[in-house]
């Protein structure tokens, strides 16, 4: 999704009097925050690669 895609969706939602939301828990949720803390605390050493799925 691009910034323009987001702006288009917001404009469309406002035109139809509906609310537009998102799911920040995908990156702010407990599981990923725990992973981040483990990385920051050095539990696995220095990461050399990573992968993500969207």
C-alpha atoms as one frame of an Amber mdcrd trajectory, in Angstrom:
protein
   0.000   0.000   0.000   1.301   3.418  -0.862   0.706   6.715   0.876  -1.643
   7.686  -1.955  -3.580   4.419  -1.510  -4.074   5.309   2.149  -5.188   8.849
   1.333  -7.650   7.479  -1.239  -9.134   5.042   1.273  -9.488   7.757   3.903
 -11.209  10.095   1.450 -13.529   7.321   0.321 -14.389   6.438   3.908 -15.119
  10.040   4.831 -17.331  10.382   1.774 -19.382   7.369   2.882 -19.452   8.387
   6.566 -17.565   5.305   7.769 -14.525   4.954   9.991 -11.189   3.714   8.745
  -8.862   1.833  11.095  -5.713  -0.248  11.171  -4.134  -3.024  13.203  -0.988
  -1.715  14.901  -0.913  -4.847  17.055   0.858  -6.591  14.192   4.045  -4.722
  15.078   3.240  -3.449  18.567   1.852  -6.733  19.917   3.396  -8.770  22.723
   4.982 -11.387  20.490   7.002  -9.011  18.348   7.849  -6.766  21.277   9.220
  -9.814  23.116  11.293 -10.749  20.058  12.626  -7.207  19.881  13.534  -7.264
  23.578  15.373 -10.568  23.170  17.319  -9.131  20.230  18.111  -5.928  22.126
  19.267  -7.921  25.149  21.635 -10.013  23.005  20.028 -13.421  23.601  20.932
 -14.672  20.103  24.096 -12.667  19.489  24.394 -10.306  16.548  21.731 -10.914
  13.874  23.214 -11.250  10.392  19.996 -11.778   8.399  16.243 -11.584   8.754
  13.044 -12.316   6.930   9.489 -11.027   7.087   6.141 -12.038   5.686   3.349
  -9.628   4.863
